[in-house]
Amino acid sequence: MELRKGPWSKKILVPVCFLIILIWIFLIDNSLLLNNLSGKSTLQKPRNFVSFARNPNLDRLTIKEPSLTNDAELKRAKVSRLQVVSLWTGNNSVKGNAGSLRKYQILRQQGLMPSKQLPTALIIGVKKGGTRALLEFLRLHPAIRAAGSEVHFFDHHYIKGFHWYRHRMPPTLSTQITMEKTPSYFVTSEVPRRVQRMNPAMKLILVVRDPVTRAISDYTQVKSKRTNMPKFEDLAFLNGSKIVDTTWVPLKIGVYARHLERWLQYFPLSQFLFVSGERLIVDPVAEITRVQDFLGLKRVICEKHFYFNATKGFPCLLKSEERPTPHCLGKNKGRSHPYIDPVAIQRLRDFYRPFNQRFYQLTGMDFGWS
Ligand SMILES: Nc1ncnc2c1ncn2[C@@H]1O[C@H](COP(=O)(O)OS(=O)(=O)O)[C@@H](OP(=O)(O)O)[C@H]1O
C-alpha cells in the first residue's frame, strides 16, 4: 500500500522514527550493561592450599553445576549465571553514584537483589599478623565483600544471635563471598565450636607472623595508647629473671600450635589457609594469589594493584574500594618498634622454637622463623 505523501504523513513518520531510535538505543544500552554484569569471571575449584606450587591450569577450572533437583535450585542456577558485579559502595547500604544505582535497577529487574548474608570465610587472626592488610587487599576482588571493621561476633557478641551478625555484613549477590576479620577469634577458646555450629564448611584464614616480632608489635600498640608503660623486657620475663612470663597475653598469643590444635578439634586442616605475614609484606601478590585460589575465585588481584611505598616500607594500594588514588594503610599499621634488648629477643626465640616446630608440623609449612 502506498503511503500518501504530504504534511500529515510527515507528522506521523518523524515521531515514529524517533521512537524507534529511542527504543533501539535503550535495548543496546541495557544489553551491554547486562553483558558487563553477567561477568566474565569464572569461579575456580578450591585447591589444596598446602602446596605452594602454582598450577597454571587452575585459571581455566570451573565449578561444576550442581545437579538440579527442584525449581528453587533451577532458579538459583539461572541467577548464578549472572555472575559478579562490584558492589563497591563504601558502606553497608546499597547507595552509590548514578552508575551503580542504575546497575541495581537492572539487577532488580532481573530479580537479583543483593542481600546480607552470614560470612562463609573468616580471617581469624592473628592479632598484629597483617590481618588488616590482607582484608584490604582482598576487598579489591569484585567477588568479595567484607565487613569494614572487626565484628567480634563469636567472642563478644555471640549472645546477640545470627540475625545481629548477618546485619553487620554488607549486601551481596549469591555469587559473592561474605567475609569478616576478627583476629581475637584465633585465641578465644569458645570460638572454634561456635563457628563450627554456625557453618561447619567455614573457610578459615590465618595470617601468622614470627611470634617474637608479633609480641613486640602488640606491645608497641598498647604502648602507643598508654603513658608510663613498663619496658617490654620487664613484662616478658618474671620478676627480672630469665623465665618467660607465659601468662602475659602478647606472649601467649604467639604459641600458635596450641591455639591451632584447639581449632583442629572442630575443623579439618583442609578448611584452613595459612598466610605468611612476612611474605604478605615482601610479596603481597604471591600470598593474595593463594587466598584467591583457596576461596575458589578467579585471580583478579595482581601486581597492577600494588606499589611499594619506600617511605613507609610497605606495599600500598594504587586504588581501593574507598579511595581512587594511591594510598597506604593507616598510621597505626607499619609502626616502628622500640629498641628491645637482643638478649631478651634471643631468649624469646628459644622459648618459641619448639612451639614453632610443632606449628610447622601441623600446618605442613615452614615459616622460617629462627
Ligand atoms: N601493606 C602493609 N601496610 C602496613 N602494615 C602491614 C602491611 N602488610 C602487613 N602489615 C603488618 O600488619 C601489622 C598489623 O597487623 P594487623 O592488621 O593484623 O593488626 S591488628 O591485629 O588488626 O591490630 C603491622 O604491624 P606493625 O609493623 O607492628 O605495625 C605490619 O607489619
PDBQT file of the ligand as one rigid body, heavy atoms in Angstrom, charges set to zero:
ROOT
HETATM    1  N1  LIG A 401      50.877  -3.341  53.476  1.00  0.00    +0.000 N 
HETATM    2  C1  LIG A 401      51.014  -3.176  54.795  1.00  0.00    +0.000 A 
HETATM    3  N2  LIG A 401      50.974  -1.941  55.343  1.00  0.00    +0.000 NA
HETATM    4  C2  LIG A 401      51.104  -1.787  56.686  1.00  0.00    +0.000 A 
HETATM    5  N3  LIG A 401      51.275  -2.798  57.553  1.00  0.00    +0.000 NA
HETATM    6  C3  LIG A 401      51.316  -4.050  57.039  1.00  0.00    +0.000 A 
HETATM    7  C4  LIG A 401      51.189  -4.287  55.664  1.00  0.00    +0.000 A 
HETATM    8  N4  LIG A 401      51.294  -5.615  55.453  1.00  0.00    +0.000 NA
HETATM    9  C5  LIG A 401      51.465  -6.177  56.639  1.00  0.00    +0.000 A 
HETATM   10  N5  LIG A 401      51.487  -5.245  57.606  1.00  0.00    +0.000 N 
HETATM   11  C6  LIG A 401      51.688  -5.534  59.020  1.00  0.00    +0.000 C 
HETATM   12  O1  LIG A 401      50.430  -5.566  59.643  1.00  0.00    +0.000 OA
HETATM   13  C7  LIG A 401      50.681  -5.379  61.023  1.00  0.00    +0.000 C 
HETATM   14  C8  LIG A 401      49.390  -5.072  61.736  1.00  0.00    +0.000 C 
HETATM   15  O2  LIG A 401      48.674  -6.280  61.754  1.00  0.00    +0.000 OA
HETATM   16  P1  LIG A 401      47.109  -6.361  61.868  1.00  0.00    +0.000 P 
HETATM   17  O3  LIG A 401      46.470  -5.557  60.793  1.00  0.00    +0.000 OA
HETATM   18  O4  LIG A 401      46.750  -7.792  61.907  1.00  0.00    +0.000 OA
HETATM   19  O5  LIG A 401      46.868  -5.674  63.273  1.00  0.00    +0.000 OA
HETATM   20  S1  LIG A 401      45.532  -5.751  64.145  1.00  0.00    +0.000 S 
HETATM   21  O6  LIG A 401      45.538  -7.029  64.840  1.00  0.00    +0.000 OA
HETATM   22  O7  LIG A 401      44.388  -5.582  63.274  1.00  0.00    +0.000 OA
HETATM   23  O8  LIG A 401      45.693  -4.632  65.105  1.00  0.00    +0.000 OA
HETATM   24  C9  LIG A 401      51.710  -4.278  61.051  1.00  0.00    +0.000 C 
HETATM   25  O9  LIG A 401      52.450  -4.430  62.232  1.00  0.00    +0.000 OA
HETATM   26  P2  LIG A 401      53.465  -3.278  62.766  1.00  0.00    +0.000 P 
HETATM   27  O10 LIG A 401      54.555  -3.211  61.749  1.00  0.00    +0.000 OA
HETATM   28  O11 LIG A 401      53.946  -3.746  64.066  1.00  0.00    +0.000 OA
HETATM   29  O12 LIG A 401      52.673  -2.014  62.861  1.00  0.00    +0.000 OA
HETATM   30  C10 LIG A 401      52.514  -4.504  59.781  1.00  0.00    +0.000 C 
HETATM   31  O13 LIG A 401      53.779  -5.059  59.994  1.00  0.00    +0.000 OA
ENDROOT
TORSDOF 0
